[in-house]
Amino acid sequence: MAQTGSRNDPFGAFNFLVEIEGVTIAGFSEVTGLSNETDVIEYRTGDHENTVTKLPGLKKFGNITLKHGLTDNTELWEWRKTVMDGKTVRKALSIVLNNEAGQEAVRWNLYEAWVRKYDISAFNGKGNEVLLETVELVTEKVELA
């Protein structure tokens, strides 16, 4: 009789939470932009014929976009307004992916984030879609916890 090993199924992309300054902000329908990269510095010495040495340079983190249905909560707008007023407030936030049982499985911590862009979806009297509030955040550091 064949013995089966433990399964390691992938997580669903729909079961996540966003925490800002340790407070869970529920109801985000989409989070995108969780990425990072490192610049490449090309360096050539005179004694290496036709060969370039590649060194790691600056590390960069993608802009994070958060979307959710617009409500009477103005916290994201107020955070964006600090930037427009020249008094940028930087915050720590976490994107938490839960497993099927609703328990935390993976956490990404973002540091020194602030709101770069604020957007409201189009008003359309012919449809029945939810009005979306979208914010784009910049961050200086992302860690997988």
Secondary structure, 3 states (H helix, E strand, C coil): CCCCCCCCCCCCCCCEEEEECCEEECCEEEEECCCEEEEEEEECCCCCCCCCEEEEEEEEECCEEEEEECCCCCHHHHHHHHHHCCCCCCEEEEEEEECCCCCEEEEEEEEEEEEEEEEECCCCCCCCCCCEEEEEEECCEEEEC
